[in-house]
Amino acid sequence: MAQQSAKTSSRGEQTRQQILDAALRVLAQQGYRALTHRAIAKEAGVSLSLTTYHFKDLEALLHDAFAYYKHSVLSEFEGRWEALYDEYLQPGLDMARREDDRTGLVDMLAKYMAELIESDISERSEGVAVEMTFHFDLHLQEEQRNFAYELCNRLYPRIHEFYRQMETTDPETDAHLLLDVAHFLRFRRLAVPEMLSREDVYLRLHRLLFSQLVSG
């Protein structure tokens, strides 16, 4: 009896996971307005009744889908962003102090971030599209918008600490500005790649970092 119950529970969790994955795909490919129980069930390959069984309404489904995305899907990618500090920011900071020259640091950071944005677009375009929806769809509730804000600012403390150590005029604003620009470039590179090349991403990041760290 217990073994059968465990199998049923496992199948139920697997189905629930299928539905969450399908909801994220529908959201990425068609937008928030296309997110219906029927569309999600079709994408997941399950009966319509199963989506309403596992989630009382679309808001609950959307909440759980983005929570899943935030805590699970992004783990690998966030590790790469966090490596920015350990592998580039701190060594770059030490180099800039030692050589009293920040231009090399600016170029290194701009190249790294441009490459990171490019790999993000090529390897997880649907994930970036989901984030775009949570940022810009006017029909989302405040809680869902807060999810997007939290994602964008998870690295803020470490970026802020970098600017503080670099003794810029306004480390708080500089950190927010770099994160805002990086996310905007990701979204635009995905949405209209013909209007924003990889080189454009690098040049804009370089200009921003130069103004913050050298000429500012």
C-alpha positions as YAML, in Angstrom:
chain: A
units: angstrom
residues:
- id: 1
  name: MET
  ca: [0.00, 0.00, 0.00]
- id: 2
  name: ALA
  ca: [2.73, 2.45, 1.02]
- id: 3
  name: GLN
  ca: [4.78, 1.56, -2.03]
- id: 4
  name: GLN
  ca: [1.80, 2.14, -4.32]
- id: 5
  name: SER
  ca: [1.14, 5.49, -2.65]
- id: 6
  name: ALA
  ca: [4.76, 6.53, -3.22]
- id: 7
  name: LYS
  ca: [4.53, 5.60, -6.90]
- id: 8
  name: THR
  ca: [1.34, 7.60, -7.28]
- id: 9
  name: SER
  ca: [2.94, 10.57, -5.57]
- id: 10
  name: SER
  ca: [5.99, 10.31, -7.81]
- id: 11
  name: ARG
  ca: [3.82, 10.22, -10.95]
- id: 12
  name: GLY
  ca: [1.85, 13.18, -9.68]
- id: 13
  name: GLU
  ca: [5.02, 15.20, -9.08]
- id: 14
  name: GLN
  ca: [6.31, 14.27, -12.53]
- id: 15
  name: THR
  ca: [3.07, 15.44, -14.12]
- id: 16
  name: ARG
  ca: [3.18, 18.65, -12.11]
- id: 17
  name: GLN
  ca: [6.73, 19.25, -13.35]
- id: 18
  name: GLN
  ca: [5.62, 18.67, -16.95]
- id: 19
  name: ILE
  ca: [2.92, 21.29, -16.52]
- id: 20
  name: LEU
  ca: [5.34, 23.85, -15.05]
- id: 21
  name: ASP
  ca: [7.83, 23.29, -17.87]
- id: 22
  name: ALA
  ca: [5.04, 23.62, -20.43]
- id: 23
  name: ALA
  ca: [3.78, 26.84, -18.84]
- id: 24
  name: LEU
  ca: [7.25, 28.39, -19.15]
- id: 25
  name: ARG
  ca: [7.48, 27.35, -22.80]
- id: 26
  name: VAL
  ca: [4.07, 28.84, -23.63]
- id: 27
  name: LEU
  ca: [5.02, 32.00, -21.78]
- id: 28
  name: ALA
  ca: [8.32, 32.29, -23.68]
- id: 29
  name: GLN
  ca: [6.91, 31.49, -27.10]
- id: 30
  name: GLN
  ca: [3.51, 33.17, -27.03]
- id: 31
  name: GLY
  ca: [3.41, 35.59, -24.09]
- id: 32
  name: TYR
  ca: [1.22, 35.98, -21.04]
- id: 33
  name: ARG
  ca: [-2.06, 36.39, -22.96]
- id: 34
  name: ALA
  ca: [-1.66, 32.91, -24.46]
- id: 35
  name: LEU
  ca: [-1.29, 31.30, -21.04]
- id: 36
  name: THR
  ca: [-4.46, 29.22, -20.57]
- id: 37
  name: HIS
  ca: [-5.04, 25.84, -18.97]
- id: 38
  name: ARG
  ca: [-5.90, 24.46, -22.40]
- id: 39
  name: ALA
  ca: [-2.71, 25.78, -24.05]
- id: 40
  name: ILE
  ca: [-0.55, 24.51, -21.20]
- id: 41
  name: ALA
  ca: [-2.19, 21.07, -21.20]
- id: 42
  name: LYS
  ca: [-1.63, 20.77, -24.95]
- id: 43
  name: GLU
  ca: [2.03, 21.79, -24.62]
- id: 44
  name: ALA
  ca: [2.56, 19.41, -21.71]
- id: 45
  name: GLY
  ca: [0.81, 16.52, -23.43]
- id: 46
  name: VAL
  ca: [-1.58, 15.95, -20.53]
- id: 47
  name: SER
  ca: [-5.33, 16.14, -20.11]
- id: 48
  name: LEU
  ca: [-6.90, 19.49, -19.31]
- id: 49
  name: SER
  ca: [-8.28, 18.14, -16.04]
- id: 50
  name: LEU
  ca: [-4.75, 17.50, -14.75]
- id: 51
  name: THR
  ca: [-3.76, 21.17, -14.98]
- id: 52
  name: THR
  ca: [-6.76, 22.22, -12.91]
- id: 53
  name: TYR
  ca: [-6.17, 19.34, -10.51]
- id: 54
  name: HIS
  ca: [-2.61, 20.40, -9.73]
- id: 55
  name: PHE
  ca: [-3.20, 24.17, -9.80]
- id: 56
  name: LYS
  ca: [-6.34, 25.87, -8.56]
- id: 57
  name: ASP
  ca: [-6.05, 28.73, -11.09]
- id: 58
  name: LEU
  ca: [-3.68, 30.29, -13.59]
- id: 59
  name: GLU
  ca: [-2.23, 32.70, -11.06]
- id: 60
  name: ALA
  ca: [-1.17, 29.80, -8.83]
- id: 61
  name: LEU
  ca: [0.30, 28.00, -11.83]
- id: 62
  name: LEU
  ca: [2.17, 31.08, -12.98]
- id: 63
  name: HIS
  ca: [3.48, 31.71, -9.46]
- id: 64
  name: ASP
  ca: [4.82, 28.17, -9.13]
- id: 65
  name: ALA
  ca: [6.24, 28.16, -12.66]
- id: 66
  name: PHE
  ca: [8.32, 31.25, -12.10]
- id: 67
  name: ALA
  ca: [9.36, 30.13, -8.62]
- id: 68
  name: TYR
  ca: [10.57, 26.89, -10.19]
- id: 69
  name: TYR
  ca: [12.39, 28.83, -12.89]
- id: 70
  name: LYS
  ca: [13.99, 31.16, -10.37]
- id: 71
  name: HIS
  ca: [15.22, 28.47, -8.00]
- id: 72
  name: SER
  ca: [16.06, 25.64, -10.38]
- id: 73
  name: VAL
  ca: [16.58, 26.61, -14.00]
- id: 74
  name: LEU
  ca: [18.82, 29.59, -13.25]
- id: 75
  name: SER
  ca: [21.19, 27.86, -10.85]
- id: 76
  name: GLU
  ca: [23.82, 27.03, -13.46]
- id: 77
  name: PHE
  ca: [23.62, 30.42, -15.14]
- id: 78
  name: GLU
  ca: [23.79, 32.32, -11.87]
- id: 79
  name: GLY
  ca: [26.99, 30.49, -11.05]
- id: 80
  name: ARG
  ca: [28.58, 31.96, -14.16]
- id: 81
  name: TRP
  ca: [27.49, 35.46, -13.21]
- id: 82
  name: GLU
  ca: [28.80, 35.00, -9.69]
- id: 83
  name: ALA
  ca: [32.10, 33.86, -11.16]
- id: 84
  name: LEU
  ca: [32.34, 37.37, -12.58]
- id: 85
  name: TYR
  ca: [33.36, 38.63, -9.17]
- id: 86
  name: ASP
  ca: [35.79, 35.87, -8.20]
- id: 87
  name: GLU
  ca: [37.44, 35.48, -11.60]
- id: 88
  name: TYR
  ca: [37.34, 39.02, -12.97]
- id: 89
  name: LEU
  ca: [36.24, 41.77, -10.61]
- id: 90
  name: GLN
  ca: [38.51, 41.00, -7.66]
- id: 91
  name: PRO
  ca: [41.61, 40.15, -9.75]
- id: 92
  name: GLY
  ca: [40.89, 43.17, -11.94]
- id: 93
  name: LEU
  ca: [40.60, 45.35, -8.89]
- id: 94
  name: ASP
  ca: [43.96, 44.13, -7.63]
- id: 95
  name: MET
  ca: [45.53, 44.73, -11.03]
- id: 96
  name: ALA
  ca: [44.10, 48.24, -11.32]
- id: 97
  name: ARG
  ca: [45.42, 49.15, -7.91]
- id: 98
  name: ARG
  ca: [48.84, 47.65, -8.56]
- id: 99
  name: GLU
  ca: [49.32, 49.27, -11.97]
- id: 100
  name: ASP
  ca: [47.26, 52.40, -11.28]
- id: 101
  name: ASP
  ca: [45.51, 51.84, -14.63]
- id: 102
  name: ARG
  ca: [41.86, 50.92, -15.01]
- id: 103
  name: THR
  ca: [41.62, 50.78, -18.81]
- id: 104
  name: GLY
  ca: [42.67, 47.13, -18.95]
- id: 105
  name: LEU
  ca: [40.08, 46.26, -16.33]
- id: 106
  name: VAL
  ca: [37.35, 48.02, -18.32]
- id: 107
  name: ASP
  ca: [38.19, 46.11, -21.51]
- id: 108
  name: MET
  ca: [38.36, 42.78, -19.70]
- id: 109
  name: LEU
  ca: [34.99, 43.27, -17.98]
- id: 110
  name: ALA
  ca: [33.26, 44.50, -21.13]
- id: 111
  name: LYS
  ca: [34.46, 41.47, -23.12]
- id: 112
  name: TYR
  ca: [33.50, 39.01, -20.41]
- id: 113
  name: MET
  ca: [30.02, 40.44, -19.93]
- id: 114
  name: ALA
  ca: [29.40, 40.63, -23.69]
- id: 115
  name: GLU
  ca: [30.38, 36.96, -24.03]
- id: 116
  name: LEU
  ca: [28.16, 36.03, -21.11]
- id: 117
  name: ILE
  ca: [25.17, 37.81, -22.64]
- id: 118
  name: GLU
  ca: [25.80, 36.13, -25.99]
- id: 119
  name: SER
  ca: [25.98, 32.65, -24.46]
- id: 120
  name: ASP
  ca: [22.84, 33.37, -22.45]
- id: 121
  name: ILE
  ca: [20.94, 34.27, -25.61]
- id: 122
  name: SER
  ca: [22.18, 31.25, -27.57]
- id: 123
  name: GLU
  ca: [21.85, 28.63, -24.82]
- id: 124
  name: ARG
  ca: [18.71, 29.66, -22.93]
- id: 125
  name: SER
  ca: [16.71, 32.00, -25.13]
- id: 126
  name: GLU
  ca: [13.39, 30.74, -23.73]
- id: 127
  name: GLY
  ca: [14.54, 31.58, -20.21]
- id: 128
  name: VAL
  ca: [15.44, 35.13, -21.24]
- id: 129
  name: ALA
  ca: [12.04, 35.44, -22.94]
- id: 130
  name: VAL
  ca: [10.33, 34.38, -19.70]
- id: 131
  name: GLU
  ca: [12.23, 37.06, -17.81]
- id: 132
  name: MET
  ca: [11.19, 39.65, -20.40]
- id: 133
  name: THR
  ca: [7.55, 38.74, -19.86]
- id: 134
  name: PHE
  ca: [7.83, 39.14, -16.11]
- id: 135
  name: HIS
  ca: [9.53, 42.50, -16.54]
- id: 136
  name: PHE
  ca: [7.34, 44.13, -19.13]
- id: 137
  name: ASP
  ca: [3.87, 42.57, -19.29]
- id: 138
  name: LEU
  ca: [1.49, 45.13, -17.79]
- id: 139
  name: HIS
  ca: [-1.06, 42.48, -16.82]
- id: 140
  name: LEU
  ca: [1.11, 40.75, -14.23]
- id: 141
  name: GLN
  ca: [0.50, 41.16, -10.53]
- id: 142
  name: GLU
  ca: [2.90, 42.90, -8.17]
- id: 143
  name: GLU
  ca: [4.16, 39.63, -6.69]
- id: 144
  name: GLN
  ca: [5.16, 38.40, -10.14]
- id: 145
  name: ARG
  ca: [6.93, 41.65, -10.91]
- id: 146
  name: ASN
  ca: [8.80, 41.33, -7.64]
- id: 147
  name: PHE
  ca: [10.08, 37.95, -8.83]
- id: 148
  name: ALA
  ca: [11.66, 39.65, -11.85]
- id: 149
  name: TYR
  ca: [13.12, 42.43, -9.72]
- id: 150
  name: GLU
  ca: [14.64, 39.90, -7.34]
- id: 151
  name: LEU
  ca: [16.25, 38.01, -10.22]
- id: 152
  name: CYS
  ca: [17.81, 41.14, -11.66]
- id: 153
  name: ASN
  ca: [19.24, 42.20, -8.32]
- id: 154
  name: ARG
  ca: [20.58, 38.96, -6.88]
- id: 155
  name: LEU
  ca: [24.11, 39.99, -7.79]
- id: 156
  name: TYR
  ca: [23.74, 43.57, -6.63]
- id: 157
  name: PRO
  ca: [25.57, 43.26, -3.27]
- id: 158
  name: ARG
  ca: [28.74, 41.89, -4.85]
- id: 159
  name: ILE
  ca: [28.69, 44.37, -7.76]
- id: 160
  name: HIS
  ca: [28.11, 47.20, -5.31]
- id: 161
  name: GLU
  ca: [31.06, 46.03, -3.22]
- id: 162
  name: PHE
  ca: [33.25, 46.10, -6.33]
- id: 163
  name: TYR
  ca: [32.34, 49.70, -7.10]
- id: 164
  name: ARG
  ca: [32.81, 50.62, -3.47]
- id: 165
  name: GLN
  ca: [36.32, 49.21, -3.51]
- id: 166
  name: MET
  ca: [36.99, 51.05, -6.75]
- id: 167
  name: GLU
  ca: [35.92, 54.20, -4.89]
- id: 168
  name: THR
  ca: [33.57, 55.48, -7.58]
- id: 169
  name: THR
  ca: [31.51, 58.58, -6.86]
- id: 170
  name: ASP
  ca: [28.26, 56.70, -6.36]
- id: 171
  name: PRO
  ca: [28.80, 52.92, -5.97]
- id: 172
  name: GLU
  ca: [25.11, 52.21, -5.37]
- id: 173
  name: THR
  ca: [23.93, 53.88, -8.56]
- id: 174
  name: ASP
  ca: [26.85, 52.48, -10.55]
- id: 175
  name: ALA
  ca: [25.99, 48.92, -9.50]
- id: 176
  name: HIS
  ca: [22.31, 49.30, -10.35]
- id: 177
  name: LEU
  ca: [23.15, 50.93, -13.67]
- id: 178
  name: LEU
  ca: [25.50, 48.13, -14.75]
- id: 179
  name: LEU
  ca: [22.93, 45.46, -13.89]
- id: 180
  name: ASP
  ca: [20.11, 47.39, -15.58]
- id: 181
  name: VAL
  ca: [22.12, 47.89, -18.76]
- id: 182
  name: ALA
  ca: [23.27, 44.26, -18.85]
- id: 183
  name: HIS
  ca: [19.69, 42.98, -18.56]
- id: 184
  name: PHE
  ca: [18.40, 45.46, -21.13]
- id: 185
  name: LEU
  ca: [21.09, 44.37, -23.60]
- id: 186
  name: ARG
  ca: [20.15, 40.72, -23.06]
- id: 187
  name: PHE
  ca: [16.50, 41.45, -23.75]
- id: 188
  name: ARG
  ca: [17.16, 43.59, -26.80]
- id: 189
  name: ARG
  ca: [19.73, 41.18, -28.23]
- id: 190
  name: LEU
  ca: [17.10, 38.46, -28.05]
- id: 191
  name: ALA
  ca: [14.17, 40.51, -29.31]
- id: 192
  name: VAL
  ca: [15.83, 42.41, -32.19]
- id: 193
  name: PRO
  ca: [19.25, 40.86, -32.90]
- id: 194
  name: GLU
  ca: [19.42, 42.60, -36.26]
- id: 195
  name: MET
  ca: [19.45, 45.95, -34.43]
- id: 196
  name: LEU
  ca: [22.02, 45.03, -31.78]
- id: 197
  name: SER
  ca: [25.09, 43.03, -32.74]
- id: 198
  name: ARG
  ca: [27.49, 41.27, -30.41]
- id: 199
  name: GLU
  ca: [29.99, 44.06, -31.06]
- id: 200
  name: ASP
  ca: [27.36, 46.65, -30.15]
- id: 201
  name: VAL
  ca: [26.85, 44.93, -26.80]
- id: 202
  name: TYR
  ca: [30.57, 45.06, -26.09]
- id: 203
  name: LEU
  ca: [30.90, 48.72, -27.12]
- id: 204
  name: ARG
  ca: [27.99, 49.85, -24.95]
- id: 205
  name: LEU
  ca: [29.25, 47.96, -21.93]
- id: 206
  name: HIS
  ca: [32.74, 49.33, -22.52]
- id: 207
  name: ARG
  ca: [31.46, 52.90, -22.74]
- id: 208
  name: LEU
  ca: [29.47, 52.53, -19.52]
- id: 209
  name: LEU
  ca: [32.32, 50.91, -17.59]
- id: 210
  name: PHE
  ca: [34.81, 53.45, -18.88]
- id: 211
  name: SER
  ca: [32.61, 56.33, -17.76]
- id: 212
  name: GLN
  ca: [32.19, 54.78, -14.32]
- id: 213
  name: LEU
  ca: [35.72, 53.56, -13.65]
- id: 214
  name: VAL
  ca: [38.03, 55.83, -15.64]
- id: 215
  name: SER
  ca: [36.58, 59.14, -16.78]
- id: 216
  name: GLY
  ca: [34.04, 59.41, -13.94]
...
